[in-house]
Amino acid sequence: FLLSHERTDRVILYVMKRTFALVLSTLALLPGFAYAATVRSIEFPVGGPNSFRDDFGDPRGGGTRTHKGNDIIAAKMTPLFSAVDGKVLFVMSPQPSWGYEIMLVDSEGYQYDYLHVNNDTPGTDDGKGGETNAYAPGIVNGASVTKGQLIGWVGDSGNAEDTVPHLHFEIHEPSGTPI
């Protein structure tokens, strides 16, 4: 019995969610334990083989700041998918110091941020791929997107040039608080 990558990712995420729920349920039995979780139903943003761990909140910049998202490691040019139905709040152009970026917003005001989107010509590490190799056709400020729609490709743009290709993925509540 073989599963597609998409099906395998969904099974793994289901098991992770169930394990997390079990841990929280167990912790909730402890005196004085309080936990409030925000749950969002999203499409996994990377559409191919990948790896990640929960690095949300890890120290960055020599301890001067914390990581506000999760890094999902994947090969350059691996497809990036819209996590939700919504709109493109903005795409960064020209490329800023942190790299190409796509920010989506859903109907409830939650924001989904994709950073270090590809900036290379396919098959190279030349930094000359431009927006054509960063953003999928039609991904422009104000465009509507549907959950699972191709929006761009994994890369190492901006301050990720000296790291492995990955997607830095963030979700923010309508208040702006990263979750």
GROMACS elastic network, one bead per residue, 0.5 to 0.9 nm:
[ bonds ]
;  ai    aj funct       b0    kb
    2     8     6  0.88684   500
    3     6     6  0.79119   500
    3     7     6  0.57382   500
    3     8     6  0.56177   500
    4     7     6  0.50899   500
    4     8     6  0.59220   500
    4     9     6  0.84315   500
    5     9     6  0.59646   500
    5    10     6  0.85153   500
    5    47     6  0.81845   500
    5    48     6  0.66563   500
    5    49     6  0.69150   500
    6     9     6  0.51514   500
    6    10     6  0.62710   500
    6    11     6  0.86904   500
    6    44     6  0.88337   500
    6    47     6  0.71952   500
    6    48     6  0.75778   500
    7    10     6  0.50667   500
    7    11     6  0.61498   500
    7    12     6  0.85796   500
    8    11     6  0.50687   500
    8    12     6  0.61011   500
    8    13     6  0.85018   500
    9    12     6  0.51176   500
    9    13     6  0.60408   500
    9    14     6  0.84907   500
    9    44     6  0.80690   500
    9    49     6  0.88724   500
   10    13     6  0.50327   500
   10    14     6  0.60078   500
   10    15     6  0.85876   500
   10    44     6  0.81919   500
   11    14     6  0.50298   500
   11    15     6  0.62220   500
   11    16     6  0.85615   500
   12    15     6  0.51579   500
   12    16     6  0.61009   500
   12    17     6  0.85783   500
   13    17     6  0.60363   500
   13    18     6  0.85309   500
   13    44     6  0.89905   500
   14    17     6  0.51130   500
   14    18     6  0.61549   500
   14    19     6  0.85547   500
   15    18     6  0.50890   500
   15    19     6  0.60457   500
   15    20     6  0.84616   500
   16    19     6  0.50986   500
   16    20     6  0.60098   500
   16    21     6  0.84916   500
   17    20     6  0.50359   500
   17    21     6  0.60280   500
   17    22     6  0.85441   500
   18    21     6  0.50234   500
   18    22     6  0.61374   500
   18    23     6  0.86527   500
   19    22     6  0.50662   500
   19    23     6  0.62376   500
   19    24     6  0.86373   500
   20    23     6  0.51266   500
   20    24     6  0.61793   500
   20    25     6  0.85296   500
   21    24     6  0.50833   500
   21    25     6  0.60022   500
   21    26     6  0.85551   500
   22    25     6  0.50032   500
   22    26     6  0.61588   500
   22    27     6  0.85705   500
   23    26     6  0.51205   500
   23    27     6  0.61199   500
   23    28     6  0.85257   500
   24    28     6  0.59582   500
   24    29     6  0.88050   500
   24    35     6  0.79816   500
   25    28     6  0.50977   500
   25    29     6  0.68614   500
   26    29     6  0.55214   500
   26    30     6  0.74403   500
   27    30     6  0.54302   500
   27    31     6  0.87874   500
   27    33     6  0.66900   500
   27    34     6  0.86325   500
   27    35     6  0.89695   500
   28    31     6  0.77686   500
   28    32     6  0.84230   500
   28    33     6  0.56813   500
   28    34     6  0.68096   500
   28    35     6  0.77043   500
   29    32     6  0.87928   500
   29    33     6  0.74669   500
   30    33     6  0.56824   500
   31    34     6  0.89154   500
   37   179     6  0.89181   500
   38   173     6  0.87145   500
   38   179     6  0.74993   500
   41    83     6  0.84340   500
   41    84     6  0.79740   500
   42    45     6  0.81963   500
   42    82     6  0.84966   500
   42    84     6  0.56684   500
   42   147     6  0.75477   500
   42   148     6  0.88996   500
   43    46     6  0.87792   500
   43    81     6  0.74237   500
   43    82     6  0.69226   500
   43    84     6  0.64922   500
   43   147     6  0.62876   500
   43   148     6  0.59991   500
   44    47     6  0.73708   500
   44    80     6  0.88324   500
   44    81     6  0.73279   500
   44    82     6  0.82028   500
   44    83     6  0.61120   500
   44   148     6  0.80985   500
   45    72     6  0.89643   500
   45    79     6  0.83581   500
   45    80     6  0.54526   500
   45    82     6  0.61866   500
   45    83     6  0.55260   500
   45   114     6  0.86498   500
   45   148     6  0.78578   500
   45   167     6  0.85902   500
   45   169     6  0.80381   500
   46    49     6  0.80962   500
   46    50     6  0.74110   500
   46    72     6  0.76097   500
   46    74     6  0.78603   500
   46    78     6  0.70486   500
   46    79     6  0.61026   500
   46    81     6  0.61703   500
   46   153     6  0.85868   500
   46   154     6  0.78834   500
   46   167     6  0.77995   500
   47    50     6  0.83418   500
   47    78     6  0.65137   500
   47    79     6  0.52297   500
   47    80     6  0.59959   500
   47    81     6  0.66952   500
   47   148     6  0.89996   500
   47   150     6  0.89348   500
   48    74     6  0.73945   500
   48    75     6  0.84743   500
   48    78     6  0.60434   500
   48    79     6  0.69537   500
   48    80     6  0.87918   500
   49    73     6  0.86654   500
   49    74     6  0.63487   500
   49    75     6  0.79215   500
   49    78     6  0.81973   500
   50    72     6  0.64722   500
   50    73     6  0.53711   500
   50    75     6  0.77524   500
   50   166     6  0.87977   500
   51    71     6  0.86783   500
   51    72     6  0.58402   500
   51    73     6  0.52088   500
   51    74     6  0.68477   500
   52    55     6  0.82957   500
   52    70     6  0.75477   500
   52    71     6  0.62834   500
   52    73     6  0.60839   500
   53    56     6  0.87921   500
   53    70     6  0.74618   500
   53    71     6  0.76396   500
   53    72     6  0.78456   500
   54    57     6  0.86931   500
   54    58     6  0.88484   500
   54    69     6  0.87085   500
   54    70     6  0.62634   500
   54    71     6  0.82016   500
   55    58     6  0.54600   500
   55    59     6  0.89908   500
   55    67     6  0.70181   500
   55    68     6  0.86848   500
   55    69     6  0.72861   500
   55    70     6  0.55668   500
   55    71     6  0.71841   500
   56    59     6  0.89876   500
   56    66     6  0.77520   500
   56    67     6  0.53601   500
   56    68     6  0.57196   500
   56    69     6  0.51411   500
   56    70     6  0.55005   500
   56    71     6  0.85730   500
   56   179     6  0.84155   500
   57    60     6  0.87262   500
   57    65     6  0.86967   500
   57    68     6  0.60665   500
   57    69     6  0.76353   500
   57    70     6  0.89431   500
   58    63     6  0.86699   500
   58    65     6  0.85336   500
   58    66     6  0.54240   500
   58    67     6  0.52360   500
   58    68     6  0.83300   500
   59    62     6  0.70015   500
   59    64     6  0.72773   500
   59    65     6  0.59718   500
   59    67     6  0.62222   500
   60    63     6  0.52440   500
   60    64     6  0.64253   500
   60    65     6  0.53102   500
   60    66     6  0.53184   500
   60    67     6  0.61597   500
   61    64     6  0.53215   500
   61    65     6  0.61066   500
   61    66     6  0.80679   500
   62    65     6  0.77896   500
   63    66     6  0.71478   500
   65    68     6  0.89859   500
   67    70     6  0.75794   500
   68   169     6  0.85492   500
   68   170     6  0.64315   500
   68   171     6  0.84878   500
   68   178     6  0.60687   500
   68   179     6  0.76396   500
   69   113     6  0.87290   500
   69   168     6  0.63039   500
   69   169     6  0.53030   500
   69   171     6  0.71423   500
   69   178     6  0.75074   500
   69   179     6  0.77142   500
   70   167     6  0.80423   500
   70   168     6  0.56800   500
   70   169     6  0.53798   500
   70   170     6  0.66097   500
   71   166     6  0.62217   500
   71   167     6  0.55697   500
   71   169     6  0.62765   500
   71   170     6  0.89796   500
   72   165     6  0.87662   500
   72   166     6  0.53552   500
   72   167     6  0.51173   500
   72   168     6  0.64219   500
   72   169     6  0.74359   500
   73   154     6  0.86258   500
   73   164     6  0.71695   500
   73   165     6  0.62499   500
   73   167     6  0.65282   500
   73   168     6  0.87353   500
   74    77     6  0.85505   500
   74    78     6  0.65656   500
   74   154     6  0.68663   500
   74   155     6  0.84181   500
   74   164     6  0.81936   500
   74   165     6  0.61216   500
   74   166     6  0.54377   500
   74   167     6  0.76147   500
   75    78     6  0.57116   500
   75   154     6  0.68476   500
   75   155     6  0.75949   500
   75   164     6  0.83202   500
   75   165     6  0.60143   500
   75   166     6  0.73464   500
   76    79     6  0.87536   500
   76   118     6  0.68908   500
   76   120     6  0.86547   500
   76   122     6  0.80260   500
   76   123     6  0.83990   500
   76   153     6  0.70581   500
   76   154     6  0.50718   500
   76   156     6  0.76395   500
   76   164     6  0.89183   500
   76   165     6  0.57535   500
   76   166     6  0.76563   500
   77    80     6  0.85744   500
   77   117     6  0.89145   500
   77   118     6  0.68134   500
   77   122     6  0.71788   500
   77   123     6  0.89088   500
   77   133     6  0.81263   500
   77   134     6  0.86036   500
   77   152     6  0.82020   500
   77   154     6  0.51109   500
   77   155     6  0.65118   500
   78   152     6  0.85350   500
   78   153     6  0.54065   500
   78   154     6  0.52534   500
   78   155     6  0.81965   500
   79   150     6  0.65798   500
   79   151     6  0.76800   500
   79   152     6  0.60919   500
   79   154     6  0.64593   500
   80    83     6  0.89992   500
   80   114     6  0.86437   500
   80   117     6  0.87283   500
   80   148     6  0.86823   500
   80   149     6  0.82756   500
   80   150     6  0.58605   500
   80   151     6  0.57335   500
   80   152     6  0.50702   500
   80   153     6  0.51317   500
   80   154     6  0.64892   500
   80   167     6  0.84214   500
   81    84     6  0.87919   500
   81   147     6  0.73939   500
   81   148     6  0.50300   500
   81   149     6  0.51980   500
   81   151     6  0.55027   500
   81   152     6  0.72054   500
   81   153     6  0.86305   500
   82    85     6  0.73176   500
   82    86     6  0.85262   500
   82   104     6  0.79009   500
   82   112     6  0.87009   500
   82   145     6  0.68425   500
   82   146     6  0.65615   500
   82   147     6  0.51212   500
   82   148     6  0.50546   500
   82   149     6  0.52504   500
   82   150     6  0.64932   500
   82   151     6  0.62149   500
   83   104     6  0.85682   500
   83   112     6  0.74795   500
   83   146     6  0.82229   500
   83   147     6  0.53984   500
   83   148     6  0.62948   500
   83   149     6  0.82880   500
   84   104     6  0.82017   500
   84   105     6  0.82318   500
   84   106     6  0.65570   500
   84   112     6  0.84822   500
   84   145     6  0.76589   500
   84   146     6  0.61951   500
   84   148     6  0.72041   500
   84   149     6  0.87999   500
   85   104     6  0.89048   500
   85   105     6  0.83605   500
   85   106     6  0.61331   500
   85   107     6  0.78550   500
   85   144     6  0.77122   500
   85   145     6  0.56035   500
   85   148     6  0.83530   500
   85   149     6  0.88666   500
   86    89     6  0.89235   500
   86   104     6  0.65854   500
   86   105     6  0.55386   500
   86   107     6  0.62012   500
   86   143     6  0.85581   500
   86   144     6  0.57964   500
   86   145     6  0.53453   500
   86   146     6  0.64299   500
   86   147     6  0.78999   500
   87    90     6  0.87545   500
   87   103     6  0.86328   500
   87   104     6  0.55689   500
   87   105     6  0.55109   500
   87   106     6  0.65612   500
   87   107     6  0.84091   500
   87   141     6  0.80884   500
   87   142     6  0.58353   500
   87   143     6  0.55222   500
   87   145     6  0.55794   500
   87   146     6  0.84529   500
   88    91     6  0.72901   500
   88   102     6  0.72769   500
   88   103     6  0.59995   500
   88   105     6  0.65124   500
   88   139     6  0.70653   500
   88   140     6  0.66083   500
   88   141     6  0.53427   500
   88   142     6  0.50619   500
   88   143     6  0.52962   500
   88   144     6  0.63736   500
   88   145     6  0.70431   500
   89   102     6  0.78230   500
   89   103     6  0.53936   500
   89   104     6  0.51106   500
   89   105     6  0.60151   500
   89   111     6  0.83726   500
   89   140     6  0.85780   500
   89   141     6  0.57744   500
   89   142     6  0.59134   500
   89   143     6  0.81131   500
   90   101     6  0.80938   500
   90   102     6  0.60628   500
   90   103     6  0.54052   500
   90   104     6  0.71594   500
   90   139     6  0.89447   500
   90   140     6  0.69130   500
   90   142     6  0.70787   500
   91   100     6  0.74635   500
   91   101     6  0.56597   500
   91   103     6  0.64269   500
   91   104     6  0.89357   500
   91   135     6  0.82457   500
   91   139     6  0.76542   500
   91   140     6  0.62694   500
   91   141     6  0.60815   500
   92    95     6  0.59882   500
   92    96     6  0.70802   500
   92    99     6  0.80727   500
   92   100     6  0.56420   500
   92   101     6  0.53084   500
   92   102     6  0.67103   500
   92   103     6  0.87581   500
   93    96     6  0.73882   500
   93   100     6  0.73342   500
   93   101     6  0.85309   500
   93   131     6  0.77654   500
   94   100     6  0.79444   500
   94   130     6  0.87361   500
   94   131     6  0.83362   500
   95    98     6  0.78029   500
   95    99     6  0.54139   500
   95   100     6  0.51619   500
   95   101     6  0.80775   500
   95   119     6  0.83850   500
   95   130     6  0.83784   500
   95   131     6  0.84903   500
   95   157     6  0.82498   500
   95   158     6  0.74641   500
   96    99     6  0.52742   500
   96   100     6  0.67552   500
   96   101     6  0.86696   500
   96   158     6  0.68169   500
   97   100     6  0.86204   500
   97   157     6  0.84711   500
   97   158     6  0.50023   500
   97   159     6  0.62131   500
   98   101     6  0.81941   500
   98   115     6  0.75545   500
   98   116     6  0.68761   500
   98   157     6  0.70450   500
   98   160     6  0.73882   500
   99   115     6  0.66415   500
   99   117     6  0.67826   500
   99   118     6  0.83021   500
   99   119     6  0.77915   500
   99   156     6  0.77260   500
   99   159     6  0.65595   500
   99   160     6  0.76123   500
   99   161     6  0.88961   500
  100   114     6  0.84399   500
  100   115     6  0.62058   500
  100   116     6  0.54724   500
  100   117     6  0.50315   500
  100   118     6  0.70099   500
  100   119     6  0.70726   500
  100   131     6  0.81385   500
  100   134     6  0.69784   500
  100   135     6  0.86658   500
  100   155     6  0.89213   500
  100   157     6  0.62004   500
  100   158     6  0.70438   500
  101   113     6  0.71853   500
  101   114     6  0.54966   500
  101   116     6  0.63231   500
  101   117     6  0.59779   500
  101   134     6  0.86533   500
  101   135     6  0.89259   500
  102   112     6  0.81831   500
  102   113     6  0.59363   500
  102   114     6  0.50989   500
  102   115     6  0.67235   500
  102   117     6  0.78812   500
  102   135     6  0.81555   500
  102   139     6  0.85801   500
  102   151     6  0.82496   500
  102   152     6  0.83875   500
  103   111     6  0.67086   500
  103   112     6  0.55866   500
  103   114     6  0.62351   500
  103   115     6  0.85988   500
  104   110     6  0.82914   500
  104   111     6  0.55687   500
  104   112     6  0.50515   500
  104   113     6  0.64814   500
  104   114     6  0.84815   500
  104   145     6  0.84158   500
  105   108     6  0.79621   500
  105   109     6  0.58088   500
  105   110     6  0.55635   500
  105   112     6  0.62638   500
  105   113     6  0.88549   500
  106   109     6  0.53873   500
  106   110     6  0.55694   500
  106   111     6  0.66732   500
  106   112     6  0.82886   500
  107   110     6  0.75777   500
  108   174     6  0.73957   500
  109   172     6  0.88031   500
  109   173     6  0.71485   500
  109   175     6  0.85300   500
  110   171     6  0.70058   500
  110   172     6  0.56870   500
  110   175     6  0.84693   500
  110   176     6  0.82309   500
  111   170     6  0.79553   500
  111   171     6  0.56244   500
  111   172     6  0.50600   500
  111   173     6  0.66769   500
  111   174     6  0.70820   500
  111   176     6  0.80431   500
  112   169     6  0.72284   500
  112   170     6  0.56865   500
  112   172     6  0.65847   500
  113   168     6  0.78583   500
  113   169     6  0.56400   500
  113   171     6  0.63852   500
  113   172     6  0.81780   500
  114   117     6  0.69850   500
  114   167     6  0.64068   500
  114   168     6  0.58922   500
  114   170     6  0.68086   500
  115   154     6  0.88529   500
  115   155     6  0.88019   500
  115   156     6  0.88626   500
  115   157     6  0.81432   500
  115   158     6  0.89387   500
  115   166     6  0.86163   500
  115   167     6  0.59627   500
  115   168     6  0.50291   500
  115   169     6  0.65654   500
  115   170     6  0.85097   500
  116   119     6  0.81301   500
  116   154     6  0.72195   500
  116   155     6  0.57200   500
  116   156     6  0.51591   500
  116   158     6  0.63151   500
  116   159     6  0.78962   500
  116   160     6  0.64918   500
  116   161     6  0.86601   500
  116   165     6  0.80513   500
  116   166     6  0.70221   500
  116   167     6  0.60601   500
  116   168     6  0.65928   500
  117   133     6  0.88203   500
  117   134     6  0.56445   500
  117   135     6  0.78090   500
  117   152     6  0.69608   500
  117   153     6  0.58899   500
  117   154     6  0.51666   500
  117   156     6  0.65482   500
  117   157     6  0.60111   500
  117   158     6  0.88144   500
  117   165     6  0.88903   500
  117   166     6  0.80949   500
  117   167     6  0.68022   500
  117   168     6  0.86758   500
  118   121     6  0.85758   500
  118   127     6  0.84801   500
  118   129     6  0.75613   500
  118   130     6  0.83449   500
  118   131     6  0.84495   500
  118   133     6  0.63462   500
  118   135     6  0.81684   500
  118   152     6  0.77912   500
  118   153     6  0.56527   500
  118   154     6  0.53009   500
  118   156     6  0.59116   500
  118   157     6  0.57685   500
  118   165     6  0.83438   500
  119   125     6  0.83317   500
  119   126     6  0.80622   500
  119   127     6  0.51564   500
  119   128     6  0.62816   500
  119   130     6  0.55884   500
  119   131     6  0.71791   500
  119   132     6  0.88007   500
  119   133     6  0.64016   500
  119   134     6  0.57475   500
  119   155     6  0.64815   500
  119   156     6  0.71125   500
  119   157     6  0.53884   500
  119   158     6  0.83380   500
  120   123     6  0.78616   500
  120   124     6  0.61365   500
  120   125     6  0.54776   500
  120   126     6  0.54053   500
  120   128     6  0.52289   500
  120   130     6  0.70236   500
  120   133     6  0.68805   500
  120   134     6  0.80741   500
  120   155     6  0.75064   500
  120   156     6  0.83067   500
  120   157     6  0.79170   500
  121   124     6  0.55880   500
  121   125     6  0.71067   500
  121   126     6  0.65021   500
  121   127     6  0.70343   500
  121   128     6  0.58556   500
  121   130     6  0.77429   500
  121   133     6  0.67517   500
  122   125     6  0.81240   500
  122   129     6  0.72802   500
  122   133     6  0.75141   500
  124   127     6  0.81670   500
  124   129     6  0.89059   500
  125   128     6  0.82375   500
  125   129     6  0.89716   500
  125   156     6  0.87342   500
  125   161     6  0.86783   500
  126   129     6  0.74085   500
  127   130     6  0.76200   500
  127   156     6  0.89945   500
  127   157     6  0.74069   500
  127   161     6  0.87645   500
  129   132     6  0.67879   500
  129   133     6  0.53093   500
  129   134     6  0.73264   500
  130   133     6  0.58323   500
  130   134     6  0.65062   500
  130   135     6  0.89344   500
  131   135     6  0.57244   500
  131   136     6  0.85752   500
  132   135     6  0.59860   500
  132   136     6  0.71669   500
  132   137     6  0.77002   500
  133   136     6  0.75724   500
  133   152     6  0.76443   500
  133   153     6  0.72802   500
  134   151     6  0.87058   500
  134   152     6  0.54931   500
  134   153     6  0.58331   500
  134   154     6  0.80192   500
  134   155     6  0.79779   500
  135   138     6  0.81590   500
  135   139     6  0.61065   500
  135   140     6  0.83361   500
  135   150     6  0.88399   500
  135   151     6  0.59071   500
  135   153     6  0.68692   500
  136   139     6  0.57168   500
  136   150     6  0.64359   500
  136   153     6  0.77799   500
  137   140     6  0.82828   500
  137   150     6  0.88894   500
  137   151     6  0.78140   500
  137   152     6  0.85384   500
  138   143     6  0.70941   500
  138   151     6  0.83816   500
  139   142     6  0.84746   500
  139   143     6  0.62372   500
  139   144     6  0.84367   500
  139   145     6  0.82329   500
  139   150     6  0.89602   500
  139   151     6  0.61764   500
  139   152     6  0.80969   500
  140   143     6  0.56343   500
  145   148     6  0.85707   500
  145   149     6  0.65416   500
  145   150     6  0.88581   500
  145   151     6  0.83021   500
  146   149     6  0.54980   500
  148   151     6  0.88075   500
  150   153     6  0.84131   500
  153   167     6  0.87320   500
  154   165     6  0.65611   500
  154   166     6  0.58594   500
  154   167     6  0.58087   500
  155   160     6  0.84780   500
  155   161     6  0.86900   500
  155   164     6  0.84080   500
  155   166     6  0.59185   500
  155   167     6  0.70809   500
  156   159     6  0.78498   500
  156   161     6  0.50415   500
  156   162     6  0.77923   500
  156   163     6  0.69000   500
  156   164     6  0.67607   500
  156   166     6  0.63459   500
  156   167     6  0.81105   500
  157   160     6  0.55706   500
  157   161     6  0.55952   500
  157   165     6  0.83842   500
  158   161     6  0.59585   500
  159   162     6  0.73569   500
  159   163     6  0.85000   500
  160   163     6  0.52116   500
  160   164     6  0.75447   500
  160   165     6  0.76123   500
  160   166     6  0.83432   500
  161   164     6  0.77898   500
  161   165     6  0.80925   500
  163   166     6  0.82361   500
  170   178     6  0.69155   500
  170   179     6  0.75010   500
  171   176     6  0.89844   500
  171   177     6  0.84709   500
  171   178     6  0.57697   500
  171   179     6  0.57129   500
  172   175     6  0.75584   500
  172   176     6  0.52631   500
  172   177     6  0.52607   500
  172   179     6  0.57483   500
  173   176     6  0.52159   500
  173   177     6  0.52714   500
  173   178     6  0.63171   500
  173   179     6  0.69393   500
  174   177     6  0.74034   500
  175   178     6  0.88983   500
